[in-house]
Amino acid sequence: MRLLITLDADAEYRTDYHHKLRGRLWRALDGTEYGSEHDDGEPTGLAFSNIFPWGQIVEDDERSLLVASPREGLLATMAESLKQHPEFNVGDMPFTVTDLTPVEPDVGEPGTRGVIETATGVVIRLYDERREQYGIDGESGSPPPSRVCPTSR
């Protein structure tokens, strides 16, 4: 399940905002059943995109943010919080949440193969002991060029 967050911009685009964006998303879960997960040391099962489209922002530009989790309740809780508190400041980049859209992409039946296209690179955590299973040679942190997403070069 995914939640598409539409933002109205009143900011200059900063390229070093990732940490501040993560903080804003966690603030949306503060005081909820999910808020305590921030410091528990376990994987959150929560992922998010960059603010897109990338590039210079002028006042009243529309930008988007995609948040994903296998836990629909977490996304529903976040959406409710963002409805109640639409001010969406990411560091010194002020935005306002103008729309929230649940997104359920059809990725095919389990066990089938396909292609995922993305305008940005993709990071996938892979344990060293699984490298051979997937036919990946090389050391941790340096997959061979044939396995690197073309958009991340």
DAKAGI-V228377 format. One record per residue. N is the residue number from 1. SS is DSSP state (@ for helix, = for strand, . for the rest). Layout:
# DAKAGI-V228377
n=(N N)
ss=(SS SS)
This chain:
# DAKAGI-V228377
n=(1 2 3 4 5 6 7 8 9 10 11 12 13 14 15 16 17 18 19 20 21 22 23 24 25 26 27 28 29 30 31 32 33 34 35 36 37 38 39 40 41 42 43 44 45 46 47 48 49 50 51 52 53 54 55 56 57 58 59 60 61 62 63 64 65 66 67 68 69 70 71 72 73 74 75 76 77 78 79 80 81 82 83 84 85 86 87 88 89 90 91 92 93 94 95 96 97 98 99 100 101 102 103 104 105 106 107 108 109 110 111 112 113 114 115 116 117 118 119 120 121 122 123 124 125 126 127 128 129 130 131 132 133 134 135 136 137 138 139 140 141 142 143 144 145 146 147 148 149 150 151 152 153)
ss=(. = = = = = = = = = . . . . . . . @ @ @ @ @ @ @ @ @ @ @ @ . . . . . @ @ @ @ @ . . . . . . . = = . . . = . . . . . . . . . = = = = = = = . . . @ @ @ @ @ @ @ @ @ @ @ @ @ . . = = = = . . = = = = = = = = = = = . . . . . . . . . . . . . . . . . . . . . . . . @ @ @ . . . . . . . . . . . . . . @ @ @ . . @ @ @ .)
